[in-house]
Amino acid sequence: MIFGVPEILICLVPFMLISLVVVLRLAAQNKWLDRERHVKKCPNCQKLLNTEAYVCRFCKRDLVNQIN
């Protein structure tokens, strides 16, 4: 029995959708992990800041002389 294009697509579409969801989820997770590597918490107000920040943009305190 030979299957046509519609029958093959009906069989393959669920696997393609699952693959797409997995790839998108992994990409989003990788982006989140990359974001976490470039942030630190302010020791005063505990807000997330860029690791290169000198002054907290929320509480306006100096971060240079403080130990992280």
N, C-alpha and C positions, 0 to 999 in steps of 0.2 A: 504494500500500500504506500503510495507516494503522497506526501503532505505538501500543500501549497503554502504560499507566503503567509496568508492570514492565520493558518493553523500554527505555523512556526512562531509567528509573532505572539499569538495568544499564550503559547507555552513559555516564551522567553521574557515577556514584559514583566511578570512578577519578580524574576531574578534580577533583571536590570534595575527595577525600582529599589529593591533591597540593596543592591550594590551602590546605587547612587546615594541612598540614605546613609549607608555606612561610611562612604567616602566623605560626604558633607559633614558628618558628625566628627570624624577624625580630623578634618581640616579645622573645624570650629574649636575642637579641643586643643589642637596644636597652637592655634592663634591665642587662646586663653593662656596656655602655658608660657608662650613667648611674652605675653603681656605681664605675667607675674614676675618674670625675670627682670623686668625693667622698672619695677616699682618698689618702694619701701614705705613703711609707715612712719608718720611723724611721731616722735616720742612724746609730744605734748598733747596733741588732739587725736592721734591714731588714724588720721585720714591717709589715704594712699597718695604717694607723691612719686615723681620721677626720681630715679637714683642719683641724678646729677643736680638735684635741686639744692640751692643754698639757703633758701628761705621758704618756709611753709606758706603756700598760697591761701590757706584757710585761717590759721591763727597768726600768721605773719611773724613767727619766731625764727631766729637764726638757727640753722641746722649744722653749720660748719664746725662749731666747737663741741658738739654733742656726740657721744659715742652711739653708734647704731646698733 
